[in-house]
């Protein structure tokens, strides 16, 4: 049962993992991939906020704070379920955070398209 989530996390991190040689390198590359996704998220989030009225801005800010807390908790849960105390924990954790962040970017971009 544990193997499916692990496979999904590794597939999500596959573009990263294919280039790295050691676990430490894979962990670092997964962290860098997450940072790039998070940067894009912040850029898209700012664009969406700029197009909203004050009430909608407050609602999005509340939703975003809740989403970030959920994303980080979900990533910690999945990493713990698959690799508690192991060297793969950071790879799974950052891979899940990166994948969920990319999904959130896509969702926010859809809002931008609707506003155009």
Secondary structure, DSSP 8 states (H G I E B T S, - for coil): -HHHHHHHHHHHTHHHHTT--SHHHHHHHHHHHHHHHHHHHHHHHHHHHHTS-HHHHHHHHHHHHHHHHHHHHHHHHHHHHHHTTSTTHHHHHHHHHHHHHHHHHHHHHHHHHHH-
